[in-house]
Amino acid sequence: MKLEFLANRIDGVGYHPDFSEHLLVLSDFTREEAGLFRDALIRELLPAQKPLDLSGQYYIELVNCNLLMRLSDEDEGIRTRDSQLLYCDLTPAKYQEMILLLQPFCEKEKRGYTFLSEEGDIDFLLSPGKSL
């Protein structure tokens, strides 16, 4: 499973009209890895109410950034100051939606993609294929 931040996609190669200008991509994973990520949200982020640092997840390879997932009173989405450390601030209800979106990727190997979050200026894309 790889985590990669793709900035300035409008002028870049590989632009896709469904994606925002900035995109955080979780890609190149198996159903088992999708399950580990889902379980980390369920077991570590939601009950503990402490940030989930993806650099601490052994099954995630950080390509060019890190993501801290945090509980918030508002759905602010993903933000960054330097394109290397990103923050995902969502309500518990929005994280529950994210878990439901992850579920099909945990049950069997799938193609395609889904957006885990589209709040804010940076979309969070889940795609089991190789990086975009």
C-alpha positions in Angstrom: 0.0 0.0 0.0 1.5 3.4 -1.0 0.6 6.9 0.1 1.5 9.7 -2.4 0.6 13.4 -2.6 0.1 14.6 -6.2 0.0 18.4 -6.3 -0.9 20.8 -9.1 -2.6 18.1 -11.2 -4.5 20.6 -13.5 -1.4 21.5 -15.4 0.3 18.1 -14.9 0.4 14.9 -16.8 -2.4 12.5 -16.1 -5.1 15.1 -15.3 -8.5 13.6 -14.8 -11.6 15.8 -14.6 -13.0 13.9 -11.6 -10.0 14.8 -9.5 -9.3 18.1 -7.7 -6.1 20.0 -8.4 -4.4 18.3 -5.4 -4.8 14.6 -4.7 -3.7 12.3 -1.9 -3.6 8.7 -3.2 -3.6 5.5 -1.3 -2.8 2.9 -4.0 -1.1 -0.3 -5.0 -2.6 -2.5 -2.2 -4.2 -5.9 -1.6 -7.5 -6.6 0.1 -5.5 -7.6 3.2 -3.8 -4.2 3.4 -7.1 -2.5 2.8 -8.4 -4.5 5.8 -5.5 -3.4 7.9 -6.2 0.2 7.1 -9.9 -0.2 7.8 -9.1 -1.9 11.1 -6.7 0.9 12.2 -9.5 3.4 11.7 -11.9 1.2 13.7 -9.5 0.2 16.5 -7.0 3.0 16.8 -8.5 6.3 15.6 -12.2 6.2 16.6 -12.1 4.7 20.1 -8.8 6.2 21.2 -9.6 9.6 19.8 -5.9 10.1 19.1 -4.4 10.9 15.7 -3.7 7.9 13.5 -0.2 8.5 12.0 0.1 6.5 8.8 3.9 6.5 9.1 3.4 4.1 12.0 1.5 1.6 9.9 4.0 -1.0 8.7 1.9 -2.0 5.6 1.9 1.6 4.2 4.9 2.9 2.1 5.1 6.7 2.3 6.2 7.8 -1.2 6.5 11.5 -0.6 4.4 12.5 2.4 2.8 11.4 5.6 -0.8 11.7 6.8 -2.2 12.3 10.3 -5.8 11.4 10.6 -7.6 13.2 13.4 -11.1 13.5 14.8 -12.7 16.9 14.5 -15.9 18.6 15.3 -16.2 19.6 11.6 -15.4 18.0 8.3 -12.4 20.1 7.2 -10.9 17.4 4.9 -7.2 17.2 4.1 -4.9 20.1 4.5 -1.1 20.8 4.4 1.4 23.6 4.7 4.4 21.9 3.0 3.0 19.0 0.9 4.9 16.5 3.0 2.9 16.4 6.2 -0.9 16.3 5.6 -3.7 16.4 8.1 -7.1 14.7 7.6 -9.6 16.3 10.0 -13.1 14.7 9.9 -15.9 14.0 12.2 -16.5 10.4 13.6 -19.5 10.1 11.2 -17.4 10.9 8.2 -14.8 8.4 9.3 -17.6 5.8 9.6 -18.5 6.6 6.0 -14.8 6.1 5.0 -14.9 2.7 6.7 -18.0 1.7 4.6 -16.2 2.9 1.4 -13.2 0.8 2.3 -15.2 -2.4 3.0 -15.6 -3.7 -0.6 -11.8 -3.4 -1.1 -11.3 -5.6 2.0 -13.6 -8.3 0.9 -12.1 -9.1 -2.5 -9.5 -7.8 -5.0 -11.2 -4.9 -6.8 -10.5 -2.6 -9.7 -11.5 1.0 -10.0 -11.3 3.7 -7.3 -13.3 5.6 -4.7 -12.9 8.9 -3.0 -12.5 8.5 0.8 -12.8 12.3 1.3 -13.6 15.2 -1.0 -13.8 17.9 1.7 -11.4 20.8 1.3 -8.9 21.4 -1.5 -7.2 18.0 -1.4 -9.2 14.9 -2.4 -8.3 11.5 -0.8 -8.4 8.8 -3.4 -8.3 5.0 -2.8 -7.2 3.0 -5.8 -5.9 -0.6 -5.6 -4.0 -0.2 -8.9 -0.5 1.2 -9.3 0.0 4.9 -8.5 -1.5 7.5 -11.0 
